[in-house]
Amino acid sequence: MRQSLFIIPILLITLLWCSCRKDFQYDTSSGNLEFSKDTVYLDTVFTNIGSSTYSLKVYNRSNSDIQIPSLRLAQGNNSSYRLNVDGVAGKEFENVPLMAKDSLFIFIETTFDISALNQNEFLYTDAILFDEGPKQQEVQLVTLIKDAIFLYPAENADGTKETLLLGIDEEGNEIRIEGFLLTDEQLSFSNEKPYVIYGYAAVASEKTLNIAAGSRVHFHKDSGILMGEGASLNVNGTLSMDTLLLENEVIFEGDRLEPEFSEVPGQWGTIWLAPGSTNNTINHLTIRNASVGLLVEGNSGLNPPKLSISNSQIYNSLSINIWSRSSSINGENLVLGNAGNGSLVCENGGVYSFLHSTIANYWSNGFRSGAALQISNYNEATGVSGQDLSASFINCIVDGNTFLELSLMSDQANSFDFSFTNCLIKFKDTNNQFDTNPLYDFTNTTYYNNIFLNENTDFLNTAKNDFRLGNSSSAIGKADPGTAFLVPIDILGTDRTSEPDIGAFEFIAGGQN
């Protein structure tokens, strides 16, 4: 026993001494490193905007502990790439240890200023060099840098950002958001360079923001466009020949260009047509990944309507694609796709007309509480009485991945006039909870004419917001021909005057891809 007590302290001392040794023996790297990839592609970024962080894994497959004599960027300290090697930031490293059968992580970022090159796009490259001379190995770095026009609030003397006054709350306090007024020189967006907006870009009274065909507008987090009293928005997209490139479409989306952000909802705020804005027209516009695609408020009695929108798609909004409050909208050839609540919400009354529109919500990013189409003449959240409502839907699809995709709510204090003609509607009242509600009496021709209830839409790919019609769609050939002549071309430019289909898309036999 005494002998054991004597041996234990000696073992502890030996272990402690070994753990403190700093003189491990390393072999010099022999040029046999292996890598998780031979080229690191950093996805497209805007000039002077930092990229996401990308990783490279370096493997030592040998049975020996090795030391990499040098690990550096080929352009050295002049490189616009930045490295982090196992937790240490820099651009040049010496004697990097790598144990046998082990690996190390290298994290890579870049920020590049393209302004001096007089180019709208520039492919920027460099390389990570491991060792030198005959044993040197390398991994290429590649990223596309885009030039852009940046619009943002000014910075005040105290370091705060410029703000816009929205109104006064019940306690007399100002309501403000970070934003700025566009100058006259900034009111015509072109397709020469993309635009990147920080905060809310507002348009002054009696001014019009014109956006040319092919324009690309990117919004930073919590940013958007605000059309105030007397201001107008004019989006002038045109039909594109390439359905993937959409060269003539106007596109509103977030400012993160990496593929992993392409379908992330809620990356930016909204296009806000505030009370008092007038004569807003939109043609061939795609809005994606907003919090609310279009927020349309007030002016329900306008003629022409507050908003005329055609040949446009809005999808992947965190909340609602089009949210209208006591307003007026004429829409045709619209696709209002997946959203966290409703695809189209018209509340507090208003005047609405939708022709050949596809309103379909197959949201899969979590629980969805709202129907694809929601219509009311009051504010459900507050219960406050709203205004009279008039809504007409002809040759439209109302569909989604829940049983009840149509919600109608009337306070009976205001008129509630609506009609659906030659529409395909999903409303599966499996619990018979709406049997006695006259608003859902689909045999009442005051509200419903030639309705196709709970039939197969057969969309091509609802997860990707592709609501073109498949071979088995019940929407094929069932549209009202007279209305089809009012909108003779579908959203993709296909003629619909012969045996027209319900919704924004005409079915093309054998022509889908």
Backbone torsions as a table, in degrees:
resi	resn	phi	psi	omega
1	MET	NA	-43.6	179.6
2	ARG	-63.6	-34.6	179.0
3	GLN	-66.1	-40.0	178.8
4	SER	-63.6	-41.2	179.4
5	LEU	-63.9	-29.7	179.5
6	PHE	-75.8	-36.6	-176.6
7	ILE	-72.1	-38.1	-175.0
8	ILE	-57.8	-47.5	178.1
9	PRO	-60.8	-35.8	179.6
10	ILE	-64.2	-41.4	178.3
11	LEU	-63.3	-42.4	179.6
12	LEU	-62.1	-42.6	179.3
13	ILE	-63.5	-40.4	179.9
14	THR	-63.7	-43.7	-180.0
15	LEU	-63.9	-43.1	179.3
16	LEU	-63.3	-39.8	-179.7
17	TRP	-64.8	-41.2	-179.6
18	CYS	-66.7	-39.0	-176.9
19	SER	-69.4	-20.1	-179.0
20	CYS	-94.9	-1.4	-177.8
21	ARG	-67.1	139.6	-179.5
22	LYS	-115.5	3.2	-172.4
23	ASP	-106.6	44.6	175.7
24	PHE	-60.5	146.7	-179.9
25	GLN	-95.0	124.3	179.1
26	TYR	-116.6	143.1	168.0
27	ASP	-85.1	148.7	175.5
28	THR	-73.2	140.1	178.6
29	SER	-53.9	135.9	-176.2
30	SER	-102.8	12.4	-179.9
31	GLY	83.9	19.0	-178.8
32	ASN	-111.5	27.0	175.5
33	LEU	-67.0	151.1	174.2
34	GLU	-121.2	153.1	-172.9
35	PHE	-129.6	152.1	178.7
36	SER	-68.8	-20.8	175.5
37	LYS	-158.2	151.0	179.9
38	ASP	-90.5	-14.2	175.4
39	THR	-140.4	132.0	175.8
40	VAL	-102.6	115.2	178.1
41	TYR	-96.0	110.7	174.3
42	LEU	-88.0	120.8	-172.5
43	ASP	-62.0	162.4	-174.7
44	THR	-50.0	134.4	176.0
45	VAL	-132.3	159.9	174.3
46	PHE	-83.4	153.5	178.4
47	THR	-55.1	136.6	177.8
48	ASN	65.4	10.6	175.6
49	ILE	-110.1	126.1	-177.3
50	GLY	-63.1	144.3	178.8
51	SER	-80.4	172.6	166.9
52	SER	-68.7	170.8	178.6
53	THR	-94.4	128.4	-179.7
54	TYR	-114.4	154.9	-174.2
55	SER	-122.1	149.7	173.2
56	LEU	-131.7	134.0	178.8
57	LYS	-108.4	131.8	-178.9
58	VAL	-111.2	128.5	-174.6
59	TYR	-112.6	138.2	167.9
60	ASN	-107.2	100.2	-176.7
61	ARG	-83.9	-5.7	-175.2
62	SER	-79.4	173.4	178.6
63	ASN	-91.6	6.2	-176.7
64	SER	-115.9	144.3	170.6
65	ASP	-71.8	132.5	-176.0
66	ILE	-124.4	167.7	176.8
67	GLN	-132.1	124.8	178.8
68	ILE	-86.3	112.3	-173.7
69	PRO	-56.7	-39.5	178.6
70	SER	-147.6	143.3	176.5
71	LEU	-139.3	116.3	-171.2
72	ARG	-155.0	163.0	170.9
73	LEU	-80.4	140.4	-177.0
74	ALA	-59.4	-34.8	179.2
75	GLN	-88.1	5.7	175.8
76	GLY	58.8	-141.6	-177.9
77	ASN	-69.9	-11.9	176.8
78	ASN	-83.1	-7.0	-177.3
79	SER	-69.8	147.1	174.7
80	SER	-91.4	1.9	171.5
81	TYR	-89.1	154.9	177.0
82	ARG	-128.6	140.7	-178.2
83	LEU	-117.2	152.5	168.7
84	ASN	-135.2	112.9	-175.4
85	VAL	-106.6	108.2	-178.8
86	ASP	48.6	44.0	174.2
87	GLY	94.6	-3.2	-179.2
88	VAL	-111.9	124.5	-178.3
89	ALA	-86.3	148.6	177.1
90	GLY	162.4	-174.6	177.6
91	LYS	-123.1	-14.4	177.7
92	GLU	-140.7	134.4	-177.3
93	PHE	-134.8	149.3	178.2
94	GLU	-125.6	146.8	173.6
95	ASN	50.2	59.6	-179.5
96	VAL	-85.3	117.0	-177.9
97	PRO	-77.6	147.0	176.1
98	LEU	-147.3	112.1	-173.7
99	MET	-70.4	161.9	179.6
100	ALA	-60.3	137.7	178.4
101	LYS	57.3	28.3	-177.4
102	ASP	-121.2	-179.1	-179.1
103	SER	-146.0	163.5	173.6
104	LEU	-134.2	151.9	179.1
105	PHE	-98.7	138.0	169.3
106	ILE	-119.0	125.7	178.5
107	PHE	-106.2	139.1	-169.6
108	ILE	-129.0	135.6	175.1
109	GLU	-139.1	165.3	174.8
110	THR	-150.5	151.8	168.1
111	THR	-140.1	130.0	-173.5
112	PHE	-138.3	139.0	178.2
113	ASP	-101.9	113.7	-175.8
114	ILE	-91.9	-5.8	-169.1
115	SER	-59.3	-35.7	-176.4
116	ALA	-75.4	-11.8	-174.7
117	LEU	-90.0	-11.8	-178.9
118	ASN	56.7	41.2	177.4
119	GLN	-132.9	146.2	177.4
120	ASN	-80.2	-27.0	176.6
121	GLU	-138.0	146.2	-178.4
122	PHE	-147.4	128.0	177.5
123	LEU	-88.5	107.9	-176.3
124	TYR	-97.1	129.9	-177.4
125	THR	-132.0	156.1	172.7
126	ASP	-159.2	-170.4	178.5
127	ALA	-152.0	148.2	170.2
128	ILE	-93.3	122.5	-178.9
129	LEU	-102.3	131.4	177.9
130	PHE	-112.1	116.4	-177.5
131	ASP	68.8	-168.9	179.9
132	GLU	-152.0	173.6	-178.3
133	GLY	69.4	-149.1	-175.6
134	PRO	-66.8	-19.4	-179.4
135	LYS	-92.4	2.2	-175.3
136	GLN	-67.2	136.1	172.0
137	GLN	-122.8	158.1	-178.0
138	GLU	-147.3	154.2	174.0
139	VAL	-126.6	127.0	-176.1
140	GLN	-78.5	148.2	175.6
141	LEU	-121.6	130.2	-175.6
142	VAL	-139.3	133.8	171.6
143	THR	-150.7	147.3	177.4
144	LEU	-96.3	126.6	179.6
145	ILE	-105.4	128.0	178.0
146	LYS	-107.7	135.5	170.6
147	ASP	-77.9	155.2	-177.3
148	ALA	-154.4	163.2	171.7
149	ILE	-99.9	118.3	-176.3
150	PHE	-99.2	128.8	178.3
151	LEU	-121.3	127.7	-172.7
152	TYR	-158.6	160.8	179.2
153	PRO	-67.3	150.6	174.5
154	ALA	-73.0	159.8	177.1
155	GLU	-99.9	127.5	179.5
156	ASN	-74.9	168.7	-178.0
157	ALA	-60.7	-30.4	-178.5
158	ASP	-87.9	8.0	177.6
159	GLY	91.2	-7.9	177.6
160	THR	-80.3	163.8	-179.5
161	LYS	-94.2	152.4	176.3
162	GLU	-58.1	142.5	-178.5
163	THR	-129.2	164.7	176.5
164	LEU	-113.3	137.4	178.0
165	LEU	-85.3	121.7	179.1
166	LEU	-97.2	-24.7	-178.1
167	GLY	159.4	-165.0	-179.0
168	ILE	-123.4	134.0	179.3
169	ASP	-81.6	-179.6	-175.5
170	GLU	-63.0	-22.2	-179.5
171	GLU	-96.2	7.1	177.8
172	GLY	85.6	10.7	179.6
173	ASN	-90.4	144.5	177.7
174	GLU	-69.3	140.5	174.0
175	ILE	-104.9	118.9	-175.6
176	ARG	-131.4	151.5	170.9
177	ILE	-128.8	154.4	177.6
178	GLU	-67.6	122.1	-177.9
179	GLY	-179.9	-174.6	-172.5
180	PHE	-159.3	158.5	175.4
181	LEU	-88.2	132.1	173.9
182	LEU	-69.8	137.3	176.1
183	THR	-78.3	167.1	178.7
184	ASP	-56.9	-35.9	-178.4
185	GLU	-71.6	-15.1	-177.6
186	GLN	-102.4	7.5	-172.8
187	LEU	-90.3	4.3	177.0
188	SER	-126.5	102.7	178.4
189	PHE	-85.0	133.6	179.3
190	SER	-113.2	177.4	178.7
191	ASN	-98.5	12.0	-177.7
192	GLU	-70.5	-41.4	177.4
193	LYS	-138.2	152.3	172.9
194	PRO	-70.2	158.1	177.0
195	TYR	-110.0	139.7	175.8
196	VAL	-122.9	121.7	-174.0
197	ILE	-112.8	130.9	174.1
198	TYR	-111.8	130.1	-176.0
199	GLY	75.4	-168.1	-179.4
200	TYR	-98.1	122.3	175.6
201	ALA	-86.8	114.7	-174.8
202	ALA	-104.9	149.6	178.2
203	VAL	-111.3	130.0	-175.0
204	ALA	-73.7	164.5	179.6
205	SER	-57.6	139.7	179.1
206	GLU	68.5	11.6	177.6
207	LYS	-109.4	154.5	179.3
208	THR	-124.8	132.2	173.2
209	LEU	-93.5	115.9	179.6
210	ASN	-104.0	128.8	-178.4
211	ILE	-121.8	117.0	-172.2
212	ALA	-77.4	158.9	177.1
213	ALA	-55.7	139.2	178.4
214	GLY	83.6	-0.2	-179.9
215	SER	-69.6	147.5	176.4
216	ARG	-123.8	121.5	-178.2
217	VAL	-121.2	123.8	-176.7
218	HIS	-114.9	137.5	-176.3
219	PHE	-117.7	134.7	174.4
220	HIS	-75.4	170.1	179.2
221	LYS	-53.0	136.4	178.2
222	ASP	59.7	35.1	179.4
223	SER	-119.8	168.9	179.0
224	GLY	176.8	-162.1	176.9
225	ILE	-123.3	137.2	-179.7
226	LEU	-122.1	118.2	175.2
227	MET	-101.5	110.1	-175.7
228	GLY	-92.8	-164.5	-178.0
229	GLU	-52.6	121.6	176.0
230	GLY	77.5	0.7	-178.5
231	ALA	-93.2	156.0	-177.6
232	SER	-134.0	147.2	176.2
233	LEU	-114.7	132.1	-179.0
234	ASN	-131.3	100.5	179.9
235	VAL	-99.3	116.9	-169.2
236	ASN	-110.7	45.3	174.8
237	GLY	-66.2	159.0	177.2
238	THR	-133.2	172.7	-177.6
239	LEU	-63.2	135.4	178.7
240	SER	-99.8	146.7	176.4
241	MET	-82.8	-30.7	179.9
242	ASP	-101.1	112.0	-175.8
243	THR	-72.3	-13.6	175.8
244	LEU	-94.3	-45.1	-179.4
245	LEU	-73.1	-35.4	-178.0
246	LEU	50.0	55.6	-171.0
247	GLU	-64.8	-26.3	-179.0
248	ASN	-105.6	-4.2	177.4
249	GLU	-72.4	144.1	167.0
250	VAL	-88.6	133.1	-176.7
251	ILE	-125.0	127.0	172.3
252	PHE	-108.9	125.6	178.9
253	GLU	-158.6	-178.6	179.9
254	GLY	-72.9	173.8	-177.6
255	ASP	-96.9	7.5	174.6
256	ARG	-94.0	114.4	-172.4
257	LEU	-93.5	-6.0	-178.1
258	GLU	-65.8	144.0	-178.5
259	PRO	-54.4	-33.6	-178.1
260	GLU	-68.2	-12.4	177.3
261	PHE	-100.3	0.9	-172.2
262	SER	-65.8	-22.9	-178.4
263	GLU	-129.9	29.8	178.2
264	VAL	-94.1	113.7	-178.2
265	PRO	-73.1	159.1	174.0
266	GLY	74.1	25.9	-179.0
267	GLN	-76.1	-19.4	-179.0
268	TRP	-147.3	-177.1	-172.0
269	GLY	-82.5	-101.7	-173.5
270	THR	-159.8	165.9	165.1
271	ILE	-98.0	112.7	-167.4
272	TRP	-109.3	108.6	174.0
273	LEU	-94.8	90.6	-171.5
274	ALA	-74.8	164.4	177.6
275	PRO	-53.0	133.8	179.2
276	GLY	99.6	-20.6	175.4
277	SER	-72.6	147.0	-172.5
278	THR	-139.2	164.9	172.4
279	ASN	51.6	46.2	177.5
280	ASN	-88.0	124.3	-179.0
281	THR	-127.6	136.7	-178.1
282	ILE	-135.5	129.3	176.7
283	ASN	-138.4	132.3	179.0
284	HIS	51.5	64.6	176.5
285	LEU	-122.8	136.7	171.1
286	THR	-113.5	125.7	175.6
287	ILE	-117.5	125.8	-179.5
288	ARG	-141.8	148.5	172.4
289	ASN	66.5	28.4	175.9
290	ALA	-87.2	176.0	168.3
291	SER	-79.3	-51.9	169.0
292	VAL	-128.9	124.9	-176.5
293	GLY	-60.8	-63.3	177.2
294	LEU	-127.2	125.2	173.6
295	LEU	-108.2	113.4	-173.1
296	VAL	-117.4	119.0	-172.8
297	GLU	-128.7	135.0	168.9
298	GLY	77.8	177.3	175.9
299	ASN	64.1	45.6	-175.8
300	SER	-68.3	-21.9	-175.9
301	GLY	-94.9	9.4	-175.2
302	LEU	-67.5	143.7	172.1
303	ASN	-142.6	107.5	6.0
304	PRO	-65.4	167.2	-174.6
305	PRO	-66.2	164.3	177.8
306	LYS	-58.7	-38.3	-179.3
307	LEU	-135.0	127.4	168.2
308	SER	-113.6	119.7	-175.2
309	ILE	-131.9	133.1	-177.4
310	SER	-143.7	156.2	172.8
311	ASN	51.0	41.4	-173.3
312	SER	-129.0	155.9	178.8
313	GLN	-127.7	135.2	176.2
314	ILE	-132.9	124.2	-177.8
315	TYR	-156.4	166.2	177.9
316	ASN	64.4	31.4	174.0
317	SER	-78.6	141.7	-179.0
318	LEU	-63.4	-33.6	-178.8
319	SER	-116.3	-75.0	-172.1
320	ILE	-136.5	142.1	177.9
321	ASN	-76.7	-55.4	170.6
322	ILE	-124.2	121.2	179.6
323	TRP	-118.8	110.3	-177.2
324	SER	-113.8	134.5	178.6
325	ARG	-124.8	114.8	176.8
326	SER	48.9	48.6	-174.1
327	SER	-129.6	-168.2	-179.3
328	SER	-140.4	128.8	-177.0
329	ILE	-137.8	133.7	164.6
330	ASN	-109.0	123.8	-179.2
331	GLY	-131.2	139.9	174.7
332	GLU	-147.0	148.2	-176.2
333	ASN	52.5	50.0	178.8
334	LEU	-105.7	145.9	169.6
335	VAL	-122.1	110.5	177.7
336	LEU	-111.1	101.3	-168.7
337	GLY	-95.8	-141.1	-171.2
338	ASN	-66.2	139.7	179.0
339	ALA	-155.8	157.3	-176.2
340	GLY	-69.3	-21.0	175.5
341	ASN	-124.8	-93.6	-178.9
342	GLY	-113.1	152.1	173.7
343	SER	-76.3	-41.1	177.0
344	LEU	-138.5	122.7	178.7
345	VAL	-124.6	118.6	176.6
346	CYS	-117.4	108.9	-175.6
347	GLU	-127.3	166.4	-178.4
348	ASN	60.2	30.8	177.5
349	GLY	77.0	-169.8	-178.6
350	GLY	129.8	-178.4	-178.9
351	VAL	-125.1	122.7	-172.0
352	TYR	-137.2	140.3	174.7
353	SER	-140.0	122.6	179.9
354	PHE	-128.2	126.9	179.0
355	LEU	-120.3	138.7	175.1
356	HIS	45.1	56.7	179.2
357	SER	-119.6	146.2	177.4
358	THR	-109.7	112.7	-179.3
359	ILE	-113.9	98.8	-169.9
360	ALA	-141.1	125.8	-174.4
361	ASN	-124.4	107.4	177.3
362	TYR	-116.4	44.7	-179.0
363	TRP	-54.9	132.8	-178.7
364	SER	-131.6	14.5	-178.3
365	ASN	-95.5	20.7	-178.7
366	GLY	139.0	-173.7	-178.3
367	PHE	-67.8	136.7	176.5
368	ARG	-119.1	123.4	-175.5
369	SER	-93.3	-24.8	-172.6
370	GLY	-100.0	153.4	174.3
371	ALA	-71.4	160.4	178.1
372	ALA	-58.4	-43.8	179.4
373	LEU	-118.7	122.6	-179.0
374	GLN	-126.2	124.8	-178.2
375	ILE	-130.0	131.3	178.0
376	SER	-151.8	159.8	175.7
377	ASN	-108.9	20.4	174.6
378	TYR	-151.2	174.0	179.0
379	ASN	-92.2	109.8	-176.5
380	GLU	-62.5	-34.7	-176.3
381	ALA	-67.2	-40.0	-177.1
382	THR	-100.1	-20.3	-176.9
383	GLY	75.3	6.4	-178.7
384	VAL	-77.5	134.9	179.8
385	SER	-60.7	141.8	-176.3
386	GLY	-107.5	-117.4	-176.6
387	GLN	-136.5	171.5	174.8
388	ASP	-60.6	149.7	-179.8
389	LEU	-127.5	136.9	172.3
390	SER	-134.2	120.7	-176.4
391	ALA	-140.1	131.7	-179.2
392	SER	-129.0	132.1	178.1
393	PHE	-128.2	119.5	-179.8
394	ILE	-127.1	131.3	179.6
395	ASN	58.4	42.5	-177.6
396	CYS	-114.7	154.4	173.9
397	ILE	-108.3	132.0	173.7
398	VAL	-124.1	109.8	-169.4
399	ASP	-151.3	169.8	177.8
400	GLY	170.8	-170.3	-175.3
401	ASN	-102.4	18.1	169.5
402	THR	-116.7	170.7	-176.9
403	PHE	-72.0	-36.3	-173.2
404	LEU	-116.4	100.5	-176.0
405	GLU	-105.2	11.3	175.0
406	LEU	-129.0	126.3	178.8
407	SER	-124.9	121.9	-179.5
408	LEU	-122.5	125.3	-176.9
409	MET	-136.9	122.9	179.7
410	SER	-126.6	136.9	178.0
411	ASP	-89.0	-2.2	178.9
412	GLN	65.4	-1.9	176.0
413	ALA	-86.6	-20.7	179.1
414	ASN	-127.4	158.6	-179.6
415	SER	-66.9	150.6	-177.8
416	PHE	-139.2	83.5	-176.3
417	ASP	-105.0	121.4	179.0
418	PHE	-144.5	158.7	177.1
419	SER	-154.3	144.9	174.6
420	PHE	-124.2	125.8	-179.7
421	THR	-127.3	128.9	-178.4
422	ASN	48.2	52.1	179.8
423	CYS	-115.5	147.7	173.5
424	LEU	-101.4	116.7	-172.0
425	ILE	-124.9	135.0	173.3
426	LYS	-99.4	116.3	178.4
427	PHE	-153.5	88.8	-178.0
428	LYS	-101.3	94.3	-177.8
429	ASP	-85.6	73.7	-173.4
430	THR	-66.4	-25.8	-179.8
431	ASN	-98.1	4.6	178.6
432	ASN	56.1	31.8	-177.7
433	GLN	-77.4	-13.6	-179.0
434	PHE	-111.9	15.7	-176.9
435	ASP	-58.7	-35.7	-176.0
436	THR	-98.1	3.3	-179.8
437	ASN	-89.0	113.0	-175.4
438	PRO	-63.6	-20.7	-179.8
439	LEU	-66.8	-22.0	-178.6
440	TYR	-109.9	25.2	175.0
441	ASP	-85.3	94.3	-173.2
442	PHE	-72.1	-1.3	173.9
443	THR	-95.0	-6.0	-178.7
444	ASN	-82.0	109.6	-175.0
445	THR	-73.5	-8.0	172.0
446	THR	-65.3	-33.7	-178.0
447	TYR	-104.8	-36.4	-168.7
448	TYR	-129.9	125.3	176.6
449	ASN	-130.5	123.7	177.3
450	ASN	54.7	56.4	-177.9
451	ILE	-93.9	141.0	176.6
452	PHE	-111.0	102.5	-169.8
453	LEU	-94.9	125.5	173.0
454	ASN	59.2	34.8	177.2
455	GLU	-94.3	167.9	-172.1
456	ASN	-76.5	121.2	177.5
457	THR	-83.5	-32.7	179.1
458	ASP	50.1	56.1	174.2
459	PHE	-70.6	153.8	-175.6
460	LEU	-69.3	-46.4	-177.8
461	ASN	-157.9	90.1	-176.0
462	THR	-66.6	-31.0	-179.9
463	ALA	-63.8	-29.2	-179.5
464	LYS	-101.4	14.4	-178.7
465	ASN	56.8	34.3	175.7
466	ASP	-100.5	97.4	-173.4
467	PHE	-103.8	27.4	168.7
468	ARG	-67.2	157.6	-173.6
469	LEU	-88.9	137.3	174.4
470	GLY	-89.4	177.9	-175.2
471	ASN	-58.5	-32.2	-172.6
472	SER	-96.6	9.7	-175.3
473	SER	-67.7	132.3	176.1
474	SER	-73.5	-7.6	179.7
475	ALA	-78.6	-13.0	-173.7
476	ILE	-71.1	124.7	173.5
477	GLY	74.5	12.5	-173.6
478	LYS	-113.8	10.9	180.0
479	ALA	-79.3	157.1	175.3
480	ASP	-72.3	118.0	-175.0
481	PRO	-61.9	-36.7	-178.9
482	GLY	-61.1	-42.4	177.9
483	THR	-68.7	-36.2	178.9
484	ALA	-60.4	-33.0	177.8
485	PHE	-69.1	-23.1	175.4
486	LEU	-74.8	-26.6	178.3
487	VAL	-128.4	72.6	-166.7
488	PRO	-73.2	-14.3	-179.0
489	ILE	-119.5	134.6	-179.6
490	ASP	-79.3	-177.3	-173.1
491	ILE	-64.3	-21.6	179.8
492	LEU	-103.7	7.2	177.0
493	GLY	91.8	11.3	-180.0
494	THR	-87.3	135.5	179.1
495	ASP	-66.2	135.4	179.7
496	ARG	-122.7	18.0	-174.9
497	THR	-79.1	-10.9	177.5
498	SER	-114.8	119.2	-179.6
499	GLU	47.8	62.4	-173.7
500	PRO	-67.9	154.6	179.7
501	ASP	-103.6	153.9	176.0
502	ILE	-74.5	142.7	177.5
503	GLY	101.7	-173.5	-175.6
504	ALA	-81.1	-19.6	-174.7
505	PHE	-112.9	136.9	167.2
506	GLU	-85.0	138.9	176.4
507	PHE	-71.8	136.0	177.7
508	ILE	-120.3	106.6	-178.3
509	ALA	-63.1	122.5	178.4
510	GLY	72.6	1.8	-176.7
511	GLY	-106.2	3.6	-179.9
512	GLN	-81.2	148.5	176.3
513	ASN	-141.1	NA	NA
